[in-house]
Amino acid sequence: MVQEVLSVPDVTCNHCVAAIEGAVGGLQGVQSVTVDLDRKDVTIRFDDGQVAREEIVTAIQGEGYEVAHVG
């Protein structure tokens, strides 16, 4: 398993949390998704043999949130 922390500055409320957790959590190979509203980041544990980091970023962007950088 790989763990990534992505900075998502536009995360501001529980709706944002639910949207991102739903989009990323539904990807094959994703074990867990945790959104931290205070830090404005998303921590993802995933099997990089099943899902690429780029797919995760695309899923977040597909919900309307820009990924600023990897923390």
FENWOWO-V646688 format. One record per residue. N is the residue number from 0. RES is the residue in three letters. PHI is phi in whole degrees, 0 to 359 (NA if undefined). PSI is psi in whole degrees, -180 to 180 (none if undefined). OMEGA is omega in whole degrees, -180 to 180 (NA if undefined). Layout:
BEGIN
N&RES&PHI&PSI&OMEGA + N&RES&PHI&PSI&OMEGA
END
This chain:
BEGIN
0&MET&NA&146&178 + 1&VAL&244&144&175 + 2&GLN&242&129&178 + 3&GLU&238&145&172 + 4&VAL&241&118&-178 + 5&LEU&250&135&177 + 6&SER&276&124&-180 + 7&VAL&230&86&-171 + 8&PRO&298&-23&-177 + 9&ASP&275&4&178 + 10&VAL&286&117&-174 + 11&THR&229&-13&-174 + 12&CYS&207&177&-179 + 13&ASN&293&-27&175 + 14&HIS&296&-43&178 + 15&CYS&301&-46&-180 + 16&VAL&301&-49&-178 + 17&ALA&297&-41&-179 + 18&ALA&297&-47&-178 + 19&ILE&290&-45&-180 + 20&GLU&298&-38&179 + 21&GLY&293&-44&-178 + 22&ALA&292&-47&-177 + 23&VAL&282&-40&-179 + 24&GLY&297&-23&180 + 25&GLY&277&-6&-180 + 26&LEU&283&140&177 + 27&GLN&300&130&176 + 28&GLY&96&-9&179 + 29&VAL&275&123&-179 + 30&GLN&271&-42&-180 + 31&SER&206&152&178 + 32&VAL&223&127&178 + 33&THR&229&123&178 + 34&VAL&256&128&178 + 35&ASP&252&109&-178 + 36&LEU&295&-38&-178 + 37&ASP&293&-45&-179 + 38&ARG&275&-15&-178 + 39&LYS&58&50&176 + 40&ASP&220&167&-179 + 41&VAL&233&125&177 + 42&THR&255&125&-177 + 43&ILE&235&131&171 + 44&ARG&252&126&-176 + 45&PHE&208&162&176 + 46&ASP&269&109&-176 + 47&ASP&288&-3&172 + 48&GLY&276&-17&-179 + 49&GLN&251&-29&-178 + 50&VAL&217&137&180 + 51&ALA&269&152&177 + 52&ARG&306&-39&-179 + 53&GLU&297&-34&178 + 54&GLU&293&-37&179 + 55&ILE&293&-46&178 + 56&VAL&300&-43&179 + 57&THR&298&-39&179 + 58&ALA&296&-41&178 + 59&ILE&294&-45&179 + 60&GLN&296&-33&179 + 61&GLY&295&-22&176 + 62&GLU&271&-1&176 + 63&GLY&97&15&-179 + 64&TYR&245&131&180 + 65&GLU&274&138&176 + 66&VAL&266&118&-175 + 67&ALA&282&-51&180 + 68&HIS&190&169&177 + 69&VAL&275&131&179 + 70&GLY&267&none&NA
END
